[in-house]
Amino acid sequence: MLGRGYYWLVTALAIPAFAWLVPILWMVSLSLQPNDVLARTTSSTFFGLVPIPFTLDNYTALFSFGHTPLWFLNSAIVAFGMTFAVLFVSTTAGYALARLDFPFKKGVIVFCLIGLMVPEQAVFIPLYTMFADLDWHNSYHALILPRVAVPIGVFLMMQFFKAIPSDIEEAARLDGVSWLQIFWHIMLPLARPAITTLAILTFLYAWNDYLWPLVSAQKREIFTITLGLASLQSNFAQSEGLGRVMASGVIATVPVVLLFLIFQRYVVQAMTAGGSKG
């Protein structure tokens, strides 16, 4: 039976959690209120957390703009494409660095660790120049390829594969199983929590990415949802009102929040497994 201290702990943790949620609730509430009301005040009812009066006009106006569905599609293509590419590179490289022996292995590991120290903004100019020379800007592969070789993904998978007992791999080799079969049929299923965690983090990063699409995509038809909605916000703030600005924020946020809520147990499982194996 749970003691009184447990309930006090839950209450103490719920207070900062609610404080963290207040800005999100406020954004959702403002997006559901008419702009003529928001022009007068943003805290008319319960500090603006209750959308009274209620309206969906802000969302209707956003989706009536022709490019918004296309921007959603672009973000989905870029996010899923980047996620699958990162998983392929990170799992194969992580497995090789963790379980295989080859020349200059330690140097490759050090090189990957050095990559963690380099800020992504430092390589924007070389990346932009390289993709411009290839005439790849304003394309999906220009938005996906620069973020495929992620050092943190390789390091995460390498550490997880290292934690798997070697007895499983040795037993498979005694049965004549090849390295590729061991990787595909044994290692990848065991690494599912780490793979799911890396997939979620990569998808969230790709969906929310703004800086590189701002540099690489100049045509509105190739904008991602974050870049497209940001390009509209200044106009909305000046002429259409605060409600549509908040609606654009909600539209860009909801998919990633739902994704995390659906798969959060895998993230917890990966963190728990990593901690117990360490």
FENPE-V815070 format. One record per residue. PHI is phi in whole degrees, 0 to 359 (none if undefined). OMEGA is omega as a letter, one per 30 degrees, with the letter a starting at -180 (none if undefined). NEAR is the number of other ideal C-beta (glycine too) atoms within 12 Angstrom. Layout:
<<PHI & OMEGA & NEAR> <PHI & OMEGA & NEAR>>
//
This chain:
<<none & a & 5> <285 & a & 9> <276 & a & 9> <293 & l & 10> <298 & l & 10> <297 & a & 12> <292 & l & 13> <295 & l & 13> <295 & l & 13> <299 & l & 14> <296 & a & 14> <296 & l & 13> <281 & a & 14> <290 & a & 14> <296 & l & 14> <295 & l & 11> <296 & l & 14> <294 & l & 15> <299 & l & 13> <290 & a & 13> <279 & a & 17> <304 & l & 18> <301 & l & 19> <292 & l & 21> <297 & l & 23> <294 & l & 28> <298 & l & 30> <297 & a & 28> <297 & l & 35> <295 & l & 39> <290 & a & 39> <258 & l & 32> <245 & l & 37> <295 & a & 27> <291 & l & 28> <292 & l & 17> <288 & a & 26> <292 & l & 34> <294 & l & 17> <267 & a & 14> <199 & l & 16> <248 & a & 25> <221 & a & 17> <287 & a & 21> <229 & l & 20> <49 & l & 14> <59 & l & 15> <83 & a & 28> <278 & l & 23> <249 & a & 18> <283 & l & 30> <233 & f & 19> <289 & a & 18> <259 & l & 19> <204 & l & 24> <251 & a & 20> <299 & a & 25> <295 & l & 37> <287 & l & 25> <299 & a & 17> <294 & l & 26> <295 & a & 35> <282 & l & 22> <285 & l & 16> <287 & a & 27> <303 & a & 13> <274 & a & 24> <300 & l & 29> <301 & l & 19> <294 & l & 21> <296 & l & 35> <299 & l & 27> <297 & l & 20> <299 & l & 36> <298 & l & 39> <295 & l & 24> <297 & a & 24> <294 & a & 42> <294 & l & 37> <291 & l & 24> <298 & l & 28> <294 & a & 41> <297 & a & 35> <295 & l & 22> <293 & l & 30> <297 & l & 40> <297 & l & 34> <297 & a & 26> <292 & a & 29> <291 & a & 41> <291 & a & 37> <291 & l & 30> <292 & l & 34> <297 & l & 39> <294 & l & 34> <297 & a & 26> <288 & a & 34> <272 & a & 32> <240 & a & 33> <253 & l & 22> <250 & l & 12> <204 & a & 14> <298 & l & 8> <62 & a & 11> <298 & a & 18> <296 & l & 13> <296 & l & 13> <294 & l & 24> <297 & l & 24> <298 & l & 16> <298 & l & 20> <295 & l & 31> <294 & l & 19> <297 & l & 13> <299 & l & 22> <292 & a & 18> <271 & a & 14> <271 & l & 18> <292 & a & 10> <296 & l & 23> <295 & a & 14> <290 & a & 11> <251 & a & 20> <295 & a & 21> <295 & l & 13> <299 & l & 16> <296 & a & 26> <298 & l & 23> <296 & a & 15> <295 & a & 18> <289 & l & 27> <292 & l & 19> <297 & l & 12> <275 & a & 16> <58 & a & 11> <255 & a & 22> <296 & a & 27> <62 & l & 21> <216 & a & 24> <294 & a & 28> <292 & l & 23> <290 & l & 33> <276 & a & 41> <263 & a & 34> <299 & a & 26> <297 & a & 31> <251 & a & 35> <281 & a & 27> <276 & a & 26> <259 & a & 34> <301 & a & 29> <293 & l & 28> <291 & l & 38> <297 & a & 35> <294 & l & 30> <299 & a & 38> <290 & l & 45> <298 & l & 33> <295 & a & 30> <291 & l & 37> <294 & l & 36> <297 & a & 26> <282 & l & 26> <284 & a & 32> <303 & a & 16> <287 & a & 17> <299 & a & 11> <296 & a & 22> <291 & a & 27> <294 & l & 15> <295 & l & 14> <292 & l & 25> <294 & l & 17> <295 & l & 11> <275 & l & 14> <83 & a & 10> <279 & a & 19> <284 & l & 14> <299 & a & 21> <295 & l & 16> <292 & l & 16> <299 & a & 28> <297 & a & 29> <282 & a & 18> <264 & a & 17> <243 & a & 29> <291 & a & 36> <298 & l & 27> <298 & l & 17> <291 & a & 28> <269 & a & 39> <303 & l & 25> <299 & l & 32> <293 & l & 41> <295 & l & 36> <296 & l & 33> <298 & l & 36> <296 & l & 39> <297 & a & 36> <296 & a & 35> <297 & l & 34> <293 & l & 38> <297 & l & 33> <299 & a & 29> <296 & a & 27> <294 & a & 40> <292 & a & 39> <271 & a & 30> <298 & a & 32> <235 & a & 25> <291 & a & 24> <292 & l & 30> <301 & l & 40> <297 & a & 22> <279 & a & 26> <269 & a & 35> <257 & l & 36> <255 & l & 19> <267 & a & 21> <298 & a & 21> <290 & a & 19> <252 & l & 30> <299 & l & 33> <276 & a & 43> <294 & l & 41> <292 & l & 36> <290 & a & 34> <295 & l & 33> <293 & l & 36> <295 & l & 27> <291 & a & 25> <266 & a & 31> <297 & a & 27> <297 & l & 14> <294 & a & 18> <295 & a & 27> <296 & a & 20> <274 & a & 13> <237 & a & 15> <264 & l & 27> <114 & a & 30> <292 & a & 32> <301 & a & 39> <285 & l & 39> <297 & l & 31> <293 & l & 36> <297 & l & 41> <296 & l & 39> <295 & l & 33> <295 & a & 31> <300 & a & 36> <286 & a & 34> <267 & a & 25> <303 & a & 22> <301 & a & 25> <287 & l & 28> <295 & l & 23> <297 & l & 15> <300 & a & 28> <293 & a & 24> <296 & a & 14> <289 & a & 15> <251 & a & 26> <295 & a & 20> <295 & l & 17> <290 & l & 25> <295 & l & 27> <297 & l & 17> <297 & l & 22> <293 & l & 31> <294 & l & 21> <293 & l & 16> <297 & l & 24> <298 & a & 23> <291 & a & 14> <288 & l & 11> <281 & l & 19> <289 & none & 11>>
//
